[in-house]
Amino acid sequence: MSQPSMSGGGAFKPGAMLGVADERQLSHERAVELAAMFNEVVGNFDQLVWGTWKAVAPNSPIKRQQNLRQVVAKYAAGDPGVTREQVKAELDRLRALGAALIASLNQAGRQYAQKHANNLSPSQIEAGVRLGGKSVMVGHEVQCWRKYAELAQGLDADTIERDLHASMAAHAESLFRTAAASA
């Protein structure tokens, strides 16, 4: 019985997908064992990705649709209510969100650092002091320190974490939507 390939067309060739040129050399026992190992890794990755997404973007419209482990178990057991396309769709969502989260790490950090480097740089602080006008009673260094304290107000660990998460979420959602649109 010929099954479709993972890409949607042609015969399903597990040997070729695993890098075994001759299907006759494929050990079915080891292939099943390998599938179980992959399932464990992917299941753990699924938990990590969706758990991280929930922490980073709790209000995002992007939500987990199904429990991947349950879908895979039903499919492997031959449940007629779970199709190959459903499993592939869940795996594609996991891949897209995982990739988007990983890619957003660099971008979010860079955006956050740039924002605060611009706002809190000595030249920006001095420019802000100059715009405020000179004070005969307070020296330039004191004015600069006060301006810095004003700009840095509210920069505690919780605020920084929220800002980083918001930046990550925005970038990851954009990448996820782009990946979903091209799928």
C-alpha positions in Angstrom: 0.0 0.0 0.0 1.5 3.3 -1.1 1.2 6.3 1.2 1.7 9.9 0.4 5.1 11.5 1.1 5.4 14.1 3.9 5.5 16.8 1.2 2.1 15.7 -0.2 2.9 13.9 -3.4 4.4 10.6 -4.4 5.1 7.5 -2.4 6.0 7.7 1.3 9.6 6.5 1.5 10.8 6.4 5.2 14.2 5.1 4.2 14.9 8.0 1.9 13.6 10.5 4.6 16.0 9.0 7.1 19.0 9.0 4.7 18.9 5.3 3.9 19.3 5.0 0.1 18.1 1.4 -0.2 14.7 0.8 1.4 15.6 -2.9 1.9 18.3 -1.8 4.3 15.8 -0.1 6.6 15.4 -1.8 10.0 11.7 -1.3 10.7 12.3 -2.1 14.4 14.9 0.6 14.7 12.7 3.0 12.6 9.9 2.5 15.1 12.3 3.1 18.0 13.7 6.2 16.3 10.1 7.5 15.8 9.5 7.1 19.5 12.7 9.0 20.3 11.7 11.8 17.9 8.2 11.8 19.4 9.7 12.4 22.8 11.9 15.2 21.6 9.1 16.9 19.6 6.6 16.4 22.5 9.0 18.1 24.9 9.7 20.9 22.4 6.0 21.3 21.9 5.5 21.9 25.7 8.5 24.3 25.8 7.4 26.4 22.8 3.8 26.7 23.8 4.6 27.3 27.5 7.1 30.0 26.5 4.6 31.6 24.1 2.0 31.7 26.9 4.5 33.5 29.2 5.7 35.9 26.5 2.4 36.7 24.8 -0.5 35.7 27.1 -3.0 37.9 25.2 -1.9 36.8 21.7 -4.6 35.4 19.4 -2.1 32.7 18.4 -3.1 29.8 20.6 -2.4 26.1 20.8 -5.1 24.3 18.8 -4.6 20.7 20.0 -2.3 18.7 22.3 0.3 17.4 19.9 1.1 14.3 22.0 -2.6 13.3 22.0 -3.0 13.9 18.2 0.1 11.9 17.5 -1.0 9.0 19.8 -4.4 8.9 18.1 -2.9 9.0 14.6 -0.4 6.3 15.5 -3.2 4.1 16.9 -5.1 4.4 13.7 -7.9 6.7 14.9 -9.9 7.5 11.8 -10.8 10.9 13.3 -7.2 12.1 13.1 -5.7 12.5 9.6 -2.2 12.8 8.5 -2.9 16.4 7.4 -4.0 17.3 11.0 -0.8 15.9 12.4 1.2 17.7 9.8 -0.7 21.0 10.4 0.1 20.7 14.2 3.8 20.0 13.4 3.9 23.0 11.0 2.4 25.3 13.6 5.0 24.1 16.2 7.8 24.6 13.7 6.6 28.0 12.7 6.1 29.3 16.3 9.3 27.7 17.6 11.3 29.3 14.7 9.5 32.7 15.3 10.3 32.6 19.0 14.0 31.8 18.4 14.3 34.4 15.7 12.6 37.0 17.9 15.2 36.7 20.7 17.9 38.5 18.7 15.5 41.1 17.3 13.8 41.9 20.6 17.1 42.3 22.5 18.4 44.6 19.8 15.2 46.7 19.7 15.2 47.0 23.5 18.9 47.9 23.7 18.6 50.4 20.9 15.6 52.1 22.5 17.4 52.5 25.8 20.8 53.3 24.4 19.1 56.2 22.5 17.1 57.4 25.4 19.7 57.1 28.1 22.9 58.0 26.2 25.0 60.9 27.6 24.4 62.9 24.4 20.6 62.5 24.6 20.6 63.4 28.3 22.8 66.5 27.7 20.5 67.5 24.8 17.5 67.2 27.0 19.1 69.4 29.7 20.0 72.0 27.0 16.4 72.1 25.9 15.3 72.6 29.4 17.4 75.8 29.7 20.3 76.6 31.9 19.9 77.0 35.6 22.1 79.4 37.6 21.4 77.5 40.8 22.1 74.0 39.6 25.3 72.8 37.9 25.3 71.0 34.5 26.3 67.6 36.0 23.5 67.8 38.6 21.0 68.7 35.8 22.3 65.8 33.7 21.9 63.4 36.7 18.4 64.6 37.3 17.5 64.2 33.7 18.9 60.6 33.7 16.9 59.8 36.9 13.8 61.2 35.2 14.3 59.1 32.1 15.2 56.0 33.9 12.3 56.2 36.3 10.3 53.0 36.2 13.0 50.9 34.7 12.8 48.0 37.1 13.2 44.3 36.4 9.4 43.7 35.8 9.1 46.6 33.4 12.2 45.5 31.5 10.9 41.9 31.3 7.4 43.2 30.1 9.1 45.4 27.4 11.3 42.5 26.2 8.3 40.1 26.1 6.2 42.6 24.2 9.0 43.1 21.7 9.5 39.4 21.3 5.8 38.8 20.9 5.4 41.4 18.2 8.3 40.1 16.2 7.4 36.4 16.7 3.7 37.0 15.7 4.8 38.8 12.6 7.2 35.9 11.6 4.5 33.3 12.5 1.8 35.0 10.4 4.3 35.3 7.5 5.1 31.6 7.8 1.4 30.6 8.1 0.5 32.7 5.0 3.2 31.1 2.9 2.2 27.5 4.0 
